[in-house]
C-alpha cells in the first residue's frame, strides 16, 4: 500500500510529490511550494 501525501494547505491527498505540486500550482497559488522540484519536499 502506498502512502498518500497530504497537501499542506488543505486536506487533499495526492499519490505522488509531482501530483501534489501540480495540485498546489492549480488550486492554491500559481507556482506551488515545490515548483516541480521534488528535492525540496
CHARMM-style PDB file with segment names, atoms N, HN, CA, C and O in Angstrom:
ATOM      1  N   UNK     1       0.853  -1.206   0.000  1.00  0.00      PROA
ATOM      2  CA  UNK     1       0.000   0.000   0.000  1.00  0.00      PROA
ATOM      3  C   UNK     1       0.883   1.248   0.000  1.00  0.00      PROA
ATOM      4  O   UNK     1       1.792   1.378   0.819  1.00  0.00      PROA
ATOM      5  N   UNK     2       0.608   2.140  -0.908  1.00  0.00      PROA
ATOM      6  HN  UNK     2      -0.130   2.035  -1.574  1.00  0.00      PROA
ATOM      7  CA  UNK     2       1.382   3.384  -0.982  1.00  0.00      PROA
ATOM      8  C   UNK     2       0.791   4.422  -0.046  1.00  0.00      PROA
ATOM      9  O   UNK     2      -0.426   4.552   0.089  1.00  0.00      PROA
ATOM     10  N   UNK     3       1.675   5.146   0.585  1.00  0.00      PROA
ATOM     11  HN  UNK     3       2.664   5.041   0.475  1.00  0.00      PROA
ATOM     12  CA  UNK     3       1.230   6.206   1.480  1.00  0.00      PROA
ATOM     13  C   UNK     3       0.966   7.467   0.681  1.00  0.00      PROA
ATOM     14  O   UNK     3       1.780   7.869  -0.150  1.00  0.00      PROA
ATOM     15  N   UNK     4      -0.172   8.086   0.934  1.00  0.00      PROA
ATOM     16  HN  UNK     4      -0.834   7.759   1.608  1.00  0.00      PROA
ATOM     17  CA  UNK     4      -0.503   9.313   0.227  1.00  0.00      PROA
ATOM     18  C   UNK     4       0.122  10.505   0.932  1.00  0.00      PROA
ATOM     19  O   UNK     4       0.390  10.470   2.133  1.00  0.00      PROA
ATOM     20  N   UNK     5       0.348  11.560   0.158  1.00  0.00      PROA
ATOM     21  HN  UNK     5       0.130  11.588  -0.818  1.00  0.00      PROA
ATOM     22  CA  UNK     5       0.945  12.788   0.686  1.00  0.00      PROA
ATOM     23  C   UNK     5      -0.169  13.809   0.846  1.00  0.00      PROA
ATOM     24  O   UNK     5      -0.930  14.056  -0.089  1.00  0.00      PROA
ATOM     25  N   UNK     6      -0.266  14.398   2.023  1.00  0.00      PROA
ATOM     26  HN  UNK     6       0.352  14.198   2.783  1.00  0.00      PROA
ATOM     27  CA  UNK     6      -1.298  15.406   2.274  1.00  0.00      PROA
ATOM     28  C   UNK     6      -0.816  16.782   1.853  1.00  0.00      PROA
ATOM     29  O   UNK     6       0.342  17.143   2.062  1.00  0.00      PROA
ATOM     30  N   UNK     7      -1.717  17.538   1.259  1.00  0.00      PROA
ATOM     31  HN  UNK     7      -2.658  17.245   1.089  1.00  0.00      PROA
ATOM     32  CA  UNK     7      -1.432  18.918   0.904  1.00  0.00      PROA
ATOM     33  C   UNK     7      -1.255  19.733   2.178  1.00  0.00      PROA
ATOM     34  O   UNK     7      -2.054  19.602   3.105  1.00  0.00      PROA
ATOM     35  N   UNK     8      -0.215  20.580   2.244  1.00  0.00      PROA
ATOM     36  HN  UNK     8       0.434  20.687   1.490  1.00  0.00      PROA
ATOM     37  CA  UNK     8      -0.016  21.399   3.441  1.00  0.00      PROA
ATOM     38  C   UNK     8      -1.055  22.512   3.585  1.00  0.00      PROA
ATOM     39  O   UNK     8      -1.150  23.130   4.646  1.00  0.00      PROA
ATOM     40  N   UNK     9      -1.841  22.777   2.526  1.00  0.00      PROA
ATOM     41  HN  UNK     9      -1.764  22.275   1.664  1.00  0.00      PROA
ATOM     42  CA  UNK     9      -2.813  23.864   2.556  1.00  0.00      PROA
ATOM     43  C   UNK     9      -4.248  23.396   2.769  1.00  0.00      PROA
ATOM     44  O   UNK     9      -5.100  24.173   3.202  1.00  0.00      PROA
ATOM     45  N   UNK    10      -4.514  22.133   2.468  1.00  0.00      PROA
ATOM     46  HN  UNK    10      -3.822  21.502   2.117  1.00  0.00      PROA
ATOM     47  CA  UNK    10      -5.878  21.621   2.614  1.00  0.00      PROA
ATOM     48  C   UNK    10      -5.813  20.127   2.919  1.00  0.00      PROA
ATOM     49  O   UNK    10      -4.734  19.599   3.190  1.00  0.00      PROA
ATOM     50  N   UNK    11      -6.926  19.459   2.878  1.00  0.00      PROA
ATOM     51  HN  UNK    11      -7.802  19.888   2.658  1.00  0.00      PROA
ATOM     52  CA  UNK    11      -6.980  18.043   3.238  1.00  0.00      PROA
ATOM     53  C   UNK    11      -6.796  17.109   2.043  1.00  0.00      PROA
ATOM     54  O   UNK    11      -6.931  15.894   2.186  1.00  0.00      PROA
ATOM     55  N   UNK    12      -6.494  17.655   0.877  1.00  0.00      PROA
ATOM     56  HN  UNK    12      -6.385  18.642   0.760  1.00  0.00      PROA
ATOM     57  CA  UNK    12      -6.340  16.835  -0.320  1.00  0.00      PROA
ATOM     58  C   UNK    12      -5.177  15.871  -0.168  1.00  0.00      PROA
ATOM     59  O   UNK    12      -4.114  16.242   0.330  1.00  0.00      PROA
ATOM     60  N   UNK    13      -5.379  14.640  -0.596  1.00  0.00      PROA
ATOM     61  HN  UNK    13      -6.243  14.339  -1.000  1.00  0.00      PROA
ATOM     62  CA  UNK    13      -4.328  13.623  -0.569  1.00  0.00      PROA
ATOM     63  C   UNK    13      -3.880  13.349  -1.999  1.00  0.00      PROA
ATOM     64  O   UNK    13      -4.708  13.167  -2.892  1.00  0.00      PROA
ATOM     65  N   UNK    14      -2.573  13.319  -2.211  1.00  0.00      PROA
ATOM     66  HN  UNK    14      -1.901  13.467  -1.486  1.00  0.00      PROA
ATOM     67  CA  UNK    14      -2.012  13.062  -3.532  1.00  0.00      PROA
ATOM     68  C   UNK    14      -1.159  11.800  -3.472  1.00  0.00      PROA
ATOM     69  O   UNK    14      -0.604  11.460  -2.427  1.00  0.00      PROA
ATOM     70  N   UNK    15      -1.062  11.108  -4.609  1.00  0.00      PROA
ATOM     71  HN  UNK    15      -1.513  11.384  -5.458  1.00  0.00      PROA
ATOM     72  CA  UNK    15      -0.318   9.858  -4.650  1.00  0.00      PROA
ATOM     73  C   UNK    15       1.185  10.064  -4.815  1.00  0.00      PROA
ATOM     74  O   UNK    15       1.980   9.241  -4.362  1.00  0.00      PROA
ATOM     75  N   UNK    16       1.575  11.163  -5.464  1.00  0.00      PROA
ATOM     76  HN  UNK    16       0.930  11.832  -5.832  1.00  0.00      PROA
ATOM     77  CA  UNK    16       3.000  11.430  -5.697  1.00  0.00      PROA
ATOM     78  C   UNK    16       3.319  12.887  -5.374  1.00  0.00      PROA
ATOM     79  O   UNK    16       2.422  13.725  -5.273  1.00  0.00      PROA
ATOM     80  N   UNK    17       4.598  13.173  -5.215  1.00  0.00      PROA
ATOM     81  HN  UNK    17       5.326  12.492  -5.298  1.00  0.00      PROA
ATOM     82  CA  UNK    17       5.025  14.549  -4.972  1.00  0.00      PROA
ATOM     83  C   UNK    17       4.738  15.420  -6.185  1.00  0.00      PROA
ATOM     84  O   UNK    17       4.404  16.597  -6.049  1.00  0.00      PROA
ATOM     85  N   UNK    18       4.869  14.841  -7.367  1.00  0.00      PROA
ATOM     86  HN  UNK    18       5.140  13.884  -7.478  1.00  0.00      PROA
ATOM     87  CA  UNK    18       4.585  15.588  -8.589  1.00  0.00      PROA
ATOM     88  C   UNK    18       3.106  15.976  -8.654  1.00  0.00      PROA
ATOM     89  O   UNK    18       2.762  17.098  -9.024  1.00  0.00      PROA
ATOM     90  N   UNK    19       2.245  15.032  -8.289  1.00  0.00      PROA
ATOM     91  HN  UNK    19       2.525  14.120  -7.988  1.00  0.00      PROA
ATOM     92  CA  UNK    19       0.803  15.304  -8.268  1.00  0.00      PROA
ATOM     93  C   UNK    19       0.484  16.387  -7.241  1.00  0.00      PROA
ATOM     94  O   UNK    19      -0.346  17.261  -7.495  1.00  0.00      PROA
ATOM     95  N   UNK    20       1.137  16.331  -6.088  1.00  0.00      PROA
ATOM     96  HN  UNK    20       1.811  15.622  -5.882  1.00  0.00      PROA
ATOM     97  CA  UNK    20       0.944  17.348  -5.053  1.00  0.00      PROA
ATOM     98  C   UNK    20       1.371  18.719  -5.562  1.00  0.00      PROA
ATOM     99  O   UNK    20       0.671  19.708  -5.345  1.00  0.00      PROA
ATOM    100  N   UNK    21       2.515  18.783  -6.236  1.00  0.00      PROA
ATOM    101  HN  UNK    21       3.084  17.980  -6.412  1.00  0.00      PROA
ATOM    102  CA  UNK    21       2.999  20.049  -6.770  1.00  0.00      PROA
ATOM    103  C   UNK    21       2.007  20.633  -7.774  1.00  0.00      PROA
ATOM    104  O   UNK    21       1.720  21.829  -7.747  1.00  0.00      PROA
ATOM    105  N   UNK    22       1.489  19.787  -8.653  1.00  0.00      PROA
ATOM    106  HN  UNK    22       1.723  18.815  -8.675  1.00  0.00      PROA
ATOM    107  CA  UNK    22       0.500  20.233  -9.631  1.00  0.00      PROA
ATOM    108  C   UNK    22      -0.759  20.738  -8.940  1.00  0.00      PROA
ATOM    109  O   UNK    22      -1.317  21.765  -9.327  1.00  0.00      PROA
ATOM    110  N   UNK    23      -1.201  20.023  -7.925  1.00  0.00      PROA
ATOM    111  HN  UNK    23      -0.747  19.189  -7.610  1.00  0.00      PROA
ATOM    112  CA  UNK    23      -2.381  20.429  -7.155  1.00  0.00      PROA
ATOM    113  C   UNK    23      -2.174  21.808  -6.539  1.00  0.00      PROA
ATOM    114  O   UNK    23      -3.049  22.669  -6.635  1.00  0.00      PROA
ATOM    115  N   UNK    24      -1.027  22.020  -5.911  1.00  0.00      PROA
ATOM    116  HN  UNK    24      -0.317  21.321  -5.833  1.00  0.00      PROA
ATOM    117  CA  UNK    24      -0.733  23.303  -5.275  1.00  0.00      PROA
ATOM    118  C   UNK    24      -0.688  24.415  -6.317  1.00  0.00      PROA
ATOM    119  O   UNK    24      -1.233  25.497  -6.102  1.00  0.00      PROA
ATOM    120  N   UNK    25      -0.036  24.144  -7.447  1.00  0.00      PROA
ATOM    121  HN  UNK    25       0.407  23.265  -7.622  1.00  0.00      PROA
ATOM    122  CA  UNK    25       0.037  25.129  -8.534  1.00  0.00      PROA
ATOM    123  C   UNK    25      -1.362  25.545  -8.985  1.00  0.00      PROA
ATOM    124  O   UNK    25      -1.648  26.736  -9.105  1.00  0.00      PROA
ATOM    125  N   UNK    26      -2.223  24.575  -9.230  1.00  0.00      PROA
ATOM    126  HN  UNK    26      -1.991  23.608  -9.132  1.00  0.00      PROA
ATOM    127  CA  UNK    26      -3.551  24.849  -9.777  1.00  0.00      PROA
ATOM    128  C   UNK    26      -4.494  25.454  -8.746  1.00  0.00      PROA
ATOM    129  O   UNK    26      -5.209  26.409  -9.048  1.00  0.00      PROA
ATOM    130  N   UNK    27      -4.504  24.916  -7.543  1.00  0.00      PROA
ATOM    131  HN  UNK    27      -3.923  24.140  -7.297  1.00  0.00      PROA
ATOM    132  CA  UNK    27      -5.539  25.265  -6.579  1.00  0.00      PROA
ATOM    133  C   UNK    27      -5.147  26.409  -5.652  1.00  0.00      PROA
ATOM    134  O   UNK    27      -5.974  27.273  -5.361  1.00  0.00      PROA
ATOM    135  N   UNK    28      -3.924  26.430  -5.193  1.00  0.00      PROA
ATOM    136  HN  UNK    28      -3.253  25.728  -5.430  1.00  0.00      PROA
ATOM    137  CA  UNK    28      -3.593  27.324  -4.086  1.00  0.00      PROA
ATOM    138  C   UNK    28      -2.928  28.638  -4.478  1.00  0.00      PROA
ATOM    139  O   UNK    28      -3.349  29.690  -3.998  1.00  0.00      PROA
ATOM    140  N   UNK    29      -1.929  28.621  -5.312  1.00  0.00      PROA
ATOM    141  HN  UNK    29      -1.587  27.766  -5.703  1.00  0.00      PROA
ATOM    142  CA  UNK    29      -1.280  29.899  -5.643  1.00  0.00      PROA
ATOM    143  C   UNK    29      -0.261  29.777  -6.753  1.00  0.00      PROA
ATOM    144  O   UNK    29       0.931  29.606  -6.499  1.00  0.00      PROA
ATOM    145  N   UNK    30      -0.727  29.864  -7.969  1.00  0.00      PROA
ATOM    146  HN  UNK    30      -1.696  30.003  -8.175  1.00  0.00      PROA
ATOM    147  CA  UNK    30       0.178  29.899  -9.118  1.00  0.00      PROA
ATOM    148  C   UNK    30       1.298  28.893  -9.003  1.00  0.00      PROA
ATOM    149  O   UNK    30       1.062  27.693  -9.142  1.00  0.00      PROA
ATOM    150  N   UNK    31       2.483  29.339  -8.757  1.00  0.00      PROA
ATOM    151  HN  UNK    31       2.674  30.314  -8.644  1.00  0.00      PROA
ATOM    152  CA  UNK    31       3.605  28.439  -8.565  1.00  0.00      PROA
ATOM    153  C   UNK    31       3.495  27.796  -7.200  1.00  0.00      PROA
ATOM    154  O   UNK    31       3.326  28.482  -6.192  1.00  0.00      PROA
ATOM    155  N   UNK    32       3.589  26.497  -7.169  1.00  0.00      PROA
ATOM    156  HN  UNK    32       3.727  25.939  -7.988  1.00  0.00      PROA
ATOM    157  CA  UNK    32       3.419  25.754  -5.926  1.00  0.00      PROA
ATOM    158  C   UNK    32       4.656  25.732  -5.059  1.00  0.00      PROA
ATOM    159  O   UNK    32       5.717  26.230  -5.437  1.00  0.00      PROA
ATOM    160  N   UNK    33       4.502  25.161  -3.921  1.00  0.00      PROA
ATOM    161  HN  UNK    33       3.640  24.756  -3.614  1.00  0.00      PROA
ATOM    162  CA  UNK    33       5.568  25.001  -2.947  1.00  0.00      PROA
ATOM    163  C   UNK    33       6.768  24.305  -3.572  1.00  0.00      PROA
ATOM    164  O   UNK    33       7.912  24.663  -3.293  1.00  0.00      PROA
ATOM    165  N   UNK    34       6.512  23.322  -4.410  1.00  0.00      PROA
ATOM    166  HN  UNK    34       5.583  23.032  -4.637  1.00  0.00      PROA
ATOM    167  CA  UNK    34       7.600  22.522  -4.968  1.00  0.00      PROA
ATOM    168  C   UNK    34       8.077  23.037  -6.312  1.00  0.00      PROA
ATOM    169  O   UNK    34       9.227  22.810  -6.686  1.00  0.00      PROA
ATOM    170  N   UNK    35       7.219  23.722  -7.041  1.00  0.00      PROA
ATOM    171  HN  UNK    35       6.284  23.906  -6.737  1.00  0.00      PROA
ATOM    172  CA  UNK    35       7.538  24.218  -8.375  1.00  0.00      PROA
ATOM    173  C   UNK    35       8.154  23.144  -9.249  1.00  0.00      PROA
ATOM    174  O   UNK    35       9.048  23.412 -10.052  1.00  0.00      PROA
ATOM    175  N   UNK    36       7.661  21.914  -9.081  1.00  0.00      PROA
ATOM    176  HN  UNK    36       6.935  21.696  -8.429  1.00  0.00      PROA
ATOM    177  CA  UNK    36       8.139  20.804  -9.894  1.00  0.00      PROA
ATOM    178  C   UNK    36       9.445  20.199  -9.407  1.00  0.00      PROA
ATOM    179  O   UNK    36       9.880  19.180  -9.945  1.00  0.00      PROA
ATOM    180  N   UNK    37      10.079  20.791  -8.411  1.00  0.00      PROA
ATOM    181  HN  UNK    37       9.726  21.618  -7.974  1.00  0.00      PROA
ATOM    182  CA  UNK    37      11.327  20.282  -7.871  1.00  0.00      PROA
ATOM    183  C   UNK    37      11.033  19.490  -6.610  1.00  0.00      PROA
ATOM    184  O   UNK    37      10.856  20.073  -5.540  1.00  0.00      PROA
ATOM    185  N   UNK    38      10.979  18.174  -6.722  1.00  0.00      PROA
ATOM    186  HN  UNK    38      11.123  17.701  -7.591  1.00  0.00      PROA
ATOM    187  CA  UNK    38      10.598  17.336  -5.585  1.00  0.00      PROA
ATOM    188  C   UNK    38      11.717  17.191  -4.562  1.00  0.00      PROA
ATOM    189  O   UNK    38      11.485  16.647  -3.483  1.00  0.00      PROA
ATOM    190  N   UNK    39      12.919  17.659  -4.865  1.00  0.00      PROA
ATOM    191  HN  UNK    39      13.108  18.102  -5.742  1.00  0.00      PROA
ATOM    192  CA  UNK    39      14.008  17.562  -3.890  1.00  0.00      PROA
ATOM    193  C   UNK    39      13.766  18.448  -2.680  1.00  0.00      PROA
ATOM    194  O   UNK    39      14.321  18.196  -1.611  1.00  0.00      PROA
ATOM    195  N   UNK    40      12.941  19.491  -2.832  1.00  0.00      PROA
ATOM    196  HN  UNK    40      12.491  19.696  -3.701  1.00  0.00      PROA
ATOM    197  CA  UNK    40      12.686  20.414  -1.730  1.00  0.00      PROA
ATOM    198  C   UNK    40      11.727  19.843  -0.698  1.00  0.00      PROA
ATOM    199  O   UNK    40      11.654  20.332   0.429  1.00  0.00      PROA
ATOM    200  N   UNK    41      10.993  18.811  -1.084  1.00  0.00      PROA
ATOM    201  HN  UNK    41      11.052  18.414  -2.000  1.00  0.00      PROA
ATOM    202  CA  UNK    41       9.931  18.296  -0.203  1.00  0.00      PROA
ATOM    203  C   UNK    41      10.431  17.155   0.628  1.00  0.00      PROA
ATOM    204  OT1 UNK    41       9.678  16.597   1.427  1.00  0.00      PROA
TER     205      UNK     41
END
